């Protein structure tokens, strides 16, 4: 989804951190976040915008 040049904003949020005693949501979210940042950075490099 974030590889599409029409994407100009992307948001991730944690709904209720009190339910996540083992930080599972945070660990999963971080993996997704890192992948998204990499995809956007690659897209910007290819298009010459960074």
N, C-alpha and C positions, 0 to 999 in steps of 0.2 A: 504494500500500500504506500509506504513512504518513498518508494522509488519513483513514483509518479511526480512529474514536475509541478503538478497542480497543488500538491500538498505544501502548504506554507506554514502550518502550525500542527503540532502534535502534543497531546497532553496525556500524562499518566498520573493516576492518583490512587491512594490507598483508602479503601472505604472505612474500615474500622480496625486500627492497629491493636486494639485491646483483645481482639479475637485471635491474634497471631502470636502466640507465646514462643514459638520456635523460629520466628523470623522467616518462615517459609514464603510468605507473600513478598517480603522485601527481597529475598534472594531471587525469586522468580521475576519480579519486576526489574531488578537490576540487570538481569540477563537480557530481557526484552529491551530495556532502555539502551544498553550498550549496542545491541544489534541495530536499533533504529538510528542511533547517532552515527554509526559506521555507514549505514545505507545512505543517509542524508549527506554525509561528508563525501562519499564516493560520487554521488549524483552531482554535487556542487563542483567537484574537481573535474569531472567529465565535461560539464558545461562551461567550465572556466570561470565560475562565479566566486571561487575562493583562491 
